[in-house]
């Protein structure tokens, strides 16, 4: 019984870190998407001003 509880704790930590890593990855992809969208929009606006 004691060995079972000791072996579950590292798995819980790994699971928790994996969840945090997945959340961070999704957040970084979302931020990169917004940055791409804003840069593209401002580039189109700049080209519209010149043209």
PDB file of N, CA, C and O in Angstrom:
ATOM      1  N   UNK A   1       0.827  -1.198   0.000  1.00  0.00           N
ATOM      2  CA  UNK A   1       0.000   0.000   0.000  1.00  0.00           C
ATOM      3  C   UNK A   1       0.868   1.258   0.000  1.00  0.00           C
ATOM      4  O   UNK A   1       0.574   2.226  -0.701  1.00  0.00           O
ATOM      5  N   UNK A   2       1.939   1.231   0.794  1.00  0.00           N
ATOM      6  CA  UNK A   2       2.820   2.386   0.876  1.00  0.00           C
ATOM      7  C   UNK A   2       3.551   2.603  -0.451  1.00  0.00           C
ATOM      8  O   UNK A   2       3.726   3.739  -0.894  1.00  0.00           O
ATOM      9  N   UNK A   3       3.976   1.503  -1.079  1.00  0.00           N
ATOM     10  CA  UNK A   3       4.669   1.634  -2.353  1.00  0.00           C
ATOM     11  C   UNK A   3       3.744   2.186  -3.430  1.00  0.00           C
ATOM     12  O   UNK A   3       4.181   2.925  -4.313  1.00  0.00           O
ATOM     13  N   UNK A   4       2.481   1.830  -3.357  1.00  0.00           N
ATOM     14  CA  UNK A   4       1.536   2.329  -4.361  1.00  0.00           C
ATOM     15  C   UNK A   4       1.377   3.843  -4.251  1.00  0.00           C
ATOM     16  O   UNK A   4       1.353   4.533  -5.270  1.00  0.00           O
ATOM     17  N   UNK A   5       1.267   4.364  -3.041  1.00  0.00           N
ATOM     18  CA  UNK A   5       1.115   5.815  -2.888  1.00  0.00           C
ATOM     19  C   UNK A   5       2.399   6.542  -3.249  1.00  0.00           C
ATOM     20  O   UNK A   5       2.344   7.646  -3.790  1.00  0.00           O
ATOM     21  N   UNK A   6       3.552   5.953  -2.963  1.00  0.00           N
ATOM     22  CA  UNK A   6       4.808   6.604  -3.320  1.00  0.00           C
ATOM     23  C   UNK A   6       5.018   6.634  -4.830  1.00  0.00           C
ATOM     24  O   UNK A   6       5.601   7.582  -5.354  1.00  0.00           O
ATOM     25  N   UNK A   7       4.551   5.610  -5.529  1.00  0.00           N
ATOM     26  CA  UNK A   7       4.737   5.588  -6.975  1.00  0.00           C
ATOM     27  C   UNK A   7       3.721   6.470  -7.692  1.00  0.00           C
ATOM     28  O   UNK A   7       3.948   6.851  -8.841  1.00  0.00           O
ATOM     29  N   UNK A   8       2.621   6.800  -7.051  1.00  0.00           N
ATOM     30  CA  UNK A   8       1.617   7.649  -7.696  1.00  0.00           C
ATOM     31  C   UNK A   8       2.010   9.128  -7.677  1.00  0.00           C
ATOM     32  O   UNK A   8       1.630   9.884  -8.571  1.00  0.00           O
ATOM     33  N   UNK A   9       2.768   9.536  -6.663  1.00  0.00           N
ATOM     34  CA  UNK A   9       3.112  10.952  -6.552  1.00  0.00           C
ATOM     35  C   UNK A   9       3.940  11.471  -7.728  1.00  0.00           C
ATOM     36  O   UNK A   9       3.603  12.520  -8.278  1.00  0.00           O
ATOM     37  N   UNK A  10       5.025  10.772  -8.142  1.00  0.00           N
ATOM     38  CA  UNK A  10       5.769  11.287  -9.302  1.00  0.00           C
ATOM     39  C   UNK A  10       4.918  11.330 -10.571  1.00  0.00           C
ATOM     40  O   UNK A  10       5.073  12.231 -11.396  1.00  0.00           O
ATOM     41  N   UNK A  11       4.017  10.355 -10.725  1.00  0.00           N
ATOM     42  CA  UNK A  11       3.154  10.374 -11.906  1.00  0.00           C
ATOM     43  C   UNK A  11       2.221  11.573 -11.880  1.00  0.00           C
ATOM     44  O   UNK A  11       1.939  12.165 -12.922  1.00  0.00           O
ATOM     45  N   UNK A  12       1.744  11.931 -10.706  1.00  0.00           N
ATOM     46  CA  UNK A  12       0.876  13.104 -10.591  1.00  0.00           C
ATOM     47  C   UNK A  12       1.644  14.369 -10.932  1.00  0.00           C
ATOM     48  O   UNK A  12       1.112  15.268 -11.583  1.00  0.00           O
ATOM     49  N   UNK A  13       2.904  14.440 -10.490  1.00  0.00           N
ATOM     50  CA  UNK A  13       3.719  15.616 -10.810  1.00  0.00           C
ATOM     51  C   UNK A  13       3.987  15.695 -12.311  1.00  0.00           C
ATOM     52  O   UNK A  13       3.929  16.772 -12.904  1.00  0.00           O
ATOM     53  N   UNK A  14       4.278  14.552 -12.917  1.00  0.00           N
ATOM     54  CA  UNK A  14       4.527  14.523 -14.365  1.00  0.00           C
ATOM     55  C   UNK A  14       3.269  14.923 -15.125  1.00  0.00           C
ATOM     56  O   UNK A  14       3.325  15.677 -16.096  1.00  0.00           O
ATOM     57  N   UNK A  15       2.124  14.398 -14.663  1.00  0.00           N
ATOM     58  CA  UNK A  15       0.860  14.719 -15.305  1.00  0.00           C
ATOM     59  C   UNK A  15       0.559  16.214 -15.191  1.00  0.00           C
ATOM     60  O   UNK A  15       0.089  16.841 -16.141  1.00  0.00           O
ATOM     61  N   UNK A  16       0.837  16.770 -14.012  1.00  0.00           N
ATOM     62  CA  UNK A  16       0.593  18.193 -13.796  1.00  0.00           C
ATOM     63  C   UNK A  16       1.497  19.050 -14.669  1.00  0.00           C
ATOM     64  O   UNK A  16       1.053  20.036 -15.257  1.00  0.00           O
ATOM     65  N   UNK A  17       2.770  18.666 -14.751  1.00  0.00           N
ATOM     66  CA  UNK A  17       3.698  19.424 -15.599  1.00  0.00           C
ATOM     67  C   UNK A  17       3.355  19.277 -17.073  1.00  0.00           C
ATOM     68  O   UNK A  17       3.533  20.221 -17.843  1.00  0.00           O
ATOM     69  N   UNK A  18       2.872  18.127 -17.474  1.00  0.00           N
ATOM     70  CA  UNK A  18       2.477  17.932 -18.869  1.00  0.00           C
ATOM     71  C   UNK A  18       1.290  18.822 -19.209  1.00  0.00           C
ATOM     72  O   UNK A  18       1.219  19.389 -20.299  1.00  0.00           O
ATOM     73  N   UNK A  19       0.354  18.941 -18.261  1.00  0.00           N
ATOM     74  CA  UNK A  19      -0.795  19.814 -18.485  1.00  0.00           C
ATOM     75  C   UNK A  19      -0.348  21.265 -18.596  1.00  0.00           C
ATOM     76  O   UNK A  19      -0.822  21.997 -19.465  1.00  0.00           O
ATOM     77  N   UNK A  20       0.573  21.690 -17.710  1.00  0.00           N
ATOM     78  CA  UNK A  20       1.088  23.058 -17.774  1.00  0.00           C
ATOM     79  C   UNK A  20       1.829  23.299 -19.091  1.00  0.00           C
ATOM     80  O   UNK A  20       1.698  24.362 -19.699  1.00  0.00           O
ATOM     81  N   UNK A  21       2.603  22.312 -19.523  1.00  0.00           N
ATOM     82  CA  UNK A  21       3.335  22.452 -20.784  1.00  0.00           C
ATOM     83  C   UNK A  21       2.412  22.542 -21.974  1.00  0.00           C
ATOM     84  O   UNK A  21       2.660  23.316 -22.899  1.00  0.00           O
ATOM     85  N   UNK A  22       1.342  21.754 -21.962  1.00  0.00           N
ATOM     86  CA  UNK A  22       0.386  21.808 -23.064  1.00  0.00           C
ATOM     87  C   UNK A  22      -0.330  23.155 -23.070  1.00  0.00           C
ATOM     88  O   UNK A  22      -0.540  23.741 -24.132  1.00  0.00           O
ATOM     89  N   UNK A  23      -0.701  23.643 -21.905  1.00  0.00           N
ATOM     90  CA  UNK A  23      -1.358  24.943 -21.825  1.00  0.00           C
ATOM     91  C   UNK A  23      -0.429  26.044 -22.310  1.00  0.00           C
ATOM     92  O   UNK A  23      -0.855  26.941 -23.038  1.00  0.00           O
ATOM     93  N   UNK A  24       0.842  25.982 -21.911  1.00  0.00           N
ATOM     94  CA  UNK A  24       1.815  26.980 -22.347  1.00  0.00           C
ATOM     95  C   UNK A  24       2.011  26.918 -23.859  1.00  0.00           C
ATOM     96  O   UNK A  24       2.117  27.957 -24.510  1.00  0.00           O
ATOM     97  N   UNK A  25       2.058  25.717 -24.419  1.00  0.00           N
ATOM     98  CA  UNK A  25       2.213  25.573 -25.863  1.00  0.00           C
ATOM     99  C   UNK A  25       1.043  26.166 -26.618  1.00  0.00           C
ATOM    100  O   UNK A  25       1.234  26.858 -27.618  1.00  0.00           O
ATOM    101  N   UNK A  26      -0.164  25.903 -26.152  1.00  0.00           N
ATOM    102  CA  UNK A  26      -1.354  26.459 -26.814  1.00  0.00           C
ATOM    103  C   UNK A  26      -1.358  27.977 -26.695  1.00  0.00           C
ATOM    104  O   UNK A  26      -1.704  28.673 -27.649  1.00  0.00           O
ATOM    105  N   UNK A  27      -0.975  28.496 -25.527  1.00  0.00           N
ATOM    106  CA  UNK A  27      -0.941  29.945 -25.334  1.00  0.00           C
ATOM    107  C   UNK A  27       0.097  30.597 -26.243  1.00  0.00           C
ATOM    108  O   UNK A  27      -0.156  31.665 -26.801  1.00  0.00           O
ATOM    109  N   UNK A  28       1.259  29.969 -26.398  1.00  0.00           N
ATOM    110  CA  UNK A  28       2.291  30.523 -27.275  1.00  0.00           C
ATOM    111  C   UNK A  28       1.860  30.506 -28.733  1.00  0.00           C
ATOM    112  O   UNK A  28       2.131  31.450 -29.474  1.00  0.00           O
ATOM    113  N   UNK A  29       1.187  29.431 -29.149  1.00  0.00           N
ATOM    114  CA  UNK A  29       0.689  29.368 -30.526  1.00  0.00           C
ATOM    115  C   UNK A  29      -0.359  30.445 -30.764  1.00  0.00           C
ATOM    116  O   UNK A  29      -0.380  31.077 -31.820  1.00  0.00           O
ATOM    117  N   UNK A  30      -1.237  30.653 -29.774  1.00  0.00           N
ATOM    118  CA  UNK A  30      -2.261  31.687 -29.905  1.00  0.00           C
ATOM    119  C   UNK A  30      -1.635  33.076 -29.981  1.00  0.00           C
ATOM    120  O   UNK A  30      -2.066  33.908 -30.779  1.00  0.00           O
ATOM    121  N   UNK A  31      -0.629  33.330 -29.158  1.00  0.00           N
ATOM    122  CA  UNK A  31       0.033  34.641 -29.192  1.00  0.00           C
ATOM    123  C   UNK A  31       0.764  34.846 -30.508  1.00  0.00           C
ATOM    124  O   UNK A  31       0.768  35.952 -31.048  1.00  0.00           O
ATOM    125  N   UNK A  32       1.376  33.801 -31.025  1.00  0.00           N
ATOM    126  CA  UNK A  32       2.058  33.912 -32.315  1.00  0.00           C
ATOM    127  C   UNK A  32       1.048  34.180 -33.422  1.00  0.00           C
ATOM    128  O   UNK A  32       1.325  34.946 -34.345  1.00  0.00           O
ATOM    129  N   UNK A  33      -0.112  33.558 -33.338  1.00  0.00           N
ATOM    130  CA  UNK A  33      -1.156  33.806 -34.329  1.00  0.00           C
ATOM    131  C   UNK A  33      -1.644  35.240 -34.300  1.00  0.00           C
ATOM    132  O   UNK A  33      -1.832  35.856 -35.349  1.00  0.00           O
ATOM    133  N   UNK A  34      -1.853  35.778 -33.098  1.00  0.00           N
ATOM    134  CA  UNK A  34      -2.281  37.178 -32.988  1.00  0.00           C
ATOM    135  C   UNK A  34      -1.190  38.114 -33.491  1.00  0.00           C
ATOM    136  O   UNK A  34      -1.494  39.098 -34.165  1.00  0.00           O
ATOM    137  N   UNK A  35       0.066  37.832 -33.181  1.00  0.00           N
ATOM    138  CA  UNK A  35       1.162  38.678 -33.658  1.00  0.00           C
ATOM    139  C   UNK A  35       1.225  38.648 -35.182  1.00  0.00           C
ATOM    140  O   UNK A  35       1.422  39.687 -35.812  1.00  0.00           O
ATOM    141  N   UNK A  36       1.062  37.481 -35.774  1.00  0.00           N
ATOM    142  CA  UNK A  36       1.055  37.363 -37.235  1.00  0.00           C
ATOM    143  C   UNK A  36      -0.106  38.154 -37.832  1.00  0.00           C
ATOM    144  O   UNK A  36       0.059  38.850 -38.834  1.00  0.00           O
ATOM    145  N   UNK A  37      -1.281  38.043 -37.211  1.00  0.00           N
ATOM    146  CA  UNK A  37      -2.462  38.751 -37.692  1.00  0.00           C
ATOM    147  C   UNK A  37      -2.264  40.267 -37.619  1.00  0.00           C
ATOM    148  O   UNK A  37      -2.600  40.980 -38.565  1.00  0.00           O
ATOM    149  N   UNK A  38      -1.728  40.756 -36.516  1.00  0.00           N
ATOM    150  CA  UNK A  38      -1.532  42.203 -36.345  1.00  0.00           C
ATOM    151  C   UNK A  38      -0.464  42.724 -37.300  1.00  0.00           C
ATOM    152  O   UNK A  38      -0.624  43.799 -37.879  1.00  0.00           O
ATOM    153  N   UNK A  39       0.611  41.983 -37.469  1.00  0.00           N
ATOM    154  CA  UNK A  39       1.672  42.404 -38.394  1.00  0.00           C
ATOM    155  C   UNK A  39       1.151  42.418 -39.829  1.00  0.00           C
ATOM    156  O   UNK A  39       1.431  43.348 -40.586  1.00  0.00           O
ATOM    157  N   UNK A  40       0.397  41.392 -40.200  1.00  0.00           N
ATOM    158  CA  UNK A  40      -0.157  41.340 -41.545  1.00  0.00           C
ATOM    159  C   UNK A  40      -1.133  42.478 -41.787  1.00  0.00           C
ATOM    160  O   UNK A  40      -1.126  43.093 -42.853  1.00  0.00           O
ATOM    161  N   UNK A  41      -1.976  42.760 -40.794  1.00  0.00           N
ATOM    162  CA  UNK A  41      -2.945  43.840 -40.913  1.00  0.00           C
ATOM    163  C   UNK A  41      -2.248  45.192 -41.019  1.00  0.00           C
ATOM    164  O   UNK A  41      -2.636  46.022 -41.842  1.00  0.00           O
ATOM    165  N   UNK A  42      -1.236  45.423 -40.209  1.00  0.00           N
ATOM    166  CA  UNK A  42      -0.530  46.702 -40.267  1.00  0.00           C
ATOM    167  C   UNK A  42       0.261  46.838 -41.563  1.00  0.00           C
ATOM    168  O   UNK A  42       0.401  47.941 -42.092  1.00  0.00           O
ATOM    169  N   UNK A  43       0.779  45.728 -42.078  1.00  0.00           N
ATOM    170  CA  UNK A  43       1.482  45.780 -43.359  1.00  0.00           C
ATOM    171  C   UNK A  43       0.524  46.132 -44.489  1.00  0.00           C
ATOM    172  O   UNK A  43       0.852  46.936 -45.362  1.00  0.00           O
ATOM    173  N   UNK A  44      -0.661  45.527 -44.467  1.00  0.00           N
ATOM    174  CA  UNK A  44      -1.660  45.863 -45.489  1.00  0.00           C
ATOM    175  C   UNK A  44      -2.083  47.325 -45.379  1.00  0.00           C
ATOM    176  O   UNK A  44      -2.254  48.001 -46.393  1.00  0.00           O
ATOM    177  N   UNK A  45      -2.249  47.811 -44.159  1.00  0.00           N
ATOM    178  CA  UNK A  45      -2.619  49.212 -43.955  1.00  0.00           C
ATOM    179  C   UNK A  45      -1.520  50.131 -44.453  1.00  0.00           C
ATOM    180  O   UNK A  45      -1.811  51.150 -45.080  1.00  0.00           O
ATOM    181  N   UNK A  46      -0.252  49.795 -44.188  1.00  0.00           N
ATOM    182  CA  UNK A  46       0.878  50.600 -44.638  1.00  0.00           C
ATOM    183  C   UNK A  46       0.951  50.613 -46.166  1.00  0.00           C
ATOM    184  O   UNK A  46       1.186  51.661 -46.768  1.00  0.00           O
ATOM    185  N   UNK A  47       0.751  49.463 -46.786  1.00  0.00           N
ATOM    186  CA  UNK A  47       0.764  49.409 -48.251  1.00  0.00           C
ATOM    187  C   UNK A  47      -0.419  50.163 -48.836  1.00  0.00           C
ATOM    188  O   UNK A  47      -0.307  50.750 -49.912  1.00  0.00           O
ATOM    189  N   UNK A  48      -1.551  50.155 -48.141  1.00  0.00           N
ATOM    190  CA  UNK A  48      -2.723  50.902 -48.589  1.00  0.00           C
ATOM    191  C   UNK A  48      -2.457  52.399 -48.516  1.00  0.00           C
ATOM    192  O   UNK A  48      -2.897  53.148 -49.389  1.00  0.00           O
ATOM    193  N   UNK A  49      -1.732  52.852 -47.471  1.00  0.00           N
ATOM    194  CA  UNK A  49      -1.405  54.268 -47.341  1.00  0.00           C
ATOM    195  C   UNK A  49      -0.469  54.716 -48.460  1.00  0.00           C
ATOM    196  O   UNK A  49      -0.619  55.808 -49.009  1.00  0.00           O
ATOM    197  N   UNK A  50       0.493  53.863 -48.788  1.00  0.00           N
ATOM    198  CA  UNK A  50       1.459  54.228 -49.834  1.00  0.00           C
ATOM    199  C   UNK A  50       0.779  54.226 -51.199  1.00  0.00           C
ATOM    200  O   UNK A  50       0.975  55.137 -52.003  1.00  0.00           O
ATOM    201  N   UNK A  51      -0.021  53.192 -51.450  1.00  0.00           N
ATOM    202  CA  UNK A  51      -0.667  53.035 -52.745  1.00  0.00           C
ATOM    203  C   UNK A  51      -1.826  53.921 -52.863  1.00  0.00           C
ATOM    204  O   UNK A  51      -2.498  53.926 -53.895  1.00  0.00           O
TER     205      UNK A  51
END
